[in-house]
């Protein structure tokens, strides 16, 4: 007589666990059925009562892009003959928007779902992760617009360019997730943290080569600690790597304004990604230490 053993990979039967003993982010993805429900709930809540629905994910980035492009490119005349300035700025805008959405919505995610936190025994990390996935979902329309735009300007990427884009996206996702974990836990105890996040995101736009090219930083601070500190910024790294995929291949070698990228782009990106993974591990540890008091404080 044989004894049947339950398949450990069968996710829907994975048990719910108590806070503080949940295996962290690993257990979140083991319970993918709950994660899908949360993501669906967030999407339905965002578009509830909306006529355009998902179309807003196309309209809003286009309006934001036009505002930057017209004001920075024409009124302030900061392009200075720069090749495909529209592609440059929109590529940066996609990554900046993904980071700020992940960071902001992730910070509010625990407090926003306090009813579920108090009543259900499930991994609390699931709420910031769901916020990150919802942000990624709303990034897809922007990527569609970007791909159409670069295709119309003679986009010819190399395989290494795709690796750069994937590396840049990974840096932004891991860095945003790490910060979201820390700040979502802190926001349970002090609501000031969501205001701190809103203030911080104001400076993100200016801390990356989006409305200005990287070579302006190189011209001003080449070889100094300021340039190295600038390049140590994970968001700046992610934007530059993403531009390596989408903007640089649209700028030909004979262009009047050639594309300038930092030296050792991939090596630097891998080091930054490793640092972001360390941050994510530290964030998980901090979150685990604090989550036992969530229900009490909420």
C-alpha angles and dihedrals in degrees: 000000000000126000117223115228120205115249106251090209093062099109102188090063094052107123124242111245137204122261114270093029101061107107091245121240091351092065091047091065092042086062095051093150090065091044091053090051092052093048091049090049092052092049093048091048092051095051098036110130091005120133097198096039111172091010087078086069087064099038100049097051090046091052091046091049093049091050093053094040096050097040099040098031101042112013095043092026094217095152094079092189093316112170115246094350090171091060091045095053096041093050090055091043092057093055095041091050092049092051097046092046092050093046097044100042092039091055091054096040100094095046091043091055097039091131091061092041092056097043107034132060104222137124106290090209087071092081098058090041091053089050090053092050092049089051090050090050090055090048092063095076089051090051089051090054090046094050091049090049096050092044089059092052099054101270111192110168125183123224089258089056090060089050089052092051092049091048092050093049090048092053092052093046096048094042093048091047093050093051091044091055094051097043096042089057093044091047090062090064100034121024089200089084094075088054089048089054092051090051092047094051090058089068096045093080091058096042094067134058096258109111089025128035124250093247090071087064091045092051093050102039108015111159094006131113089250091066091047092049090049092052091047088066105105092212092053089048092050092049094048092049091048090050088053087063102040111019106031095056089056092057110080124216090250095051117132089231107037122202111259118202130179120264119262091020097170096040091051091046093052091050091050091048090052090051090050090052089053089050089051091052091049090047090052090052092050091046092051092050092052105036095080089072097046097096091047094050094044 
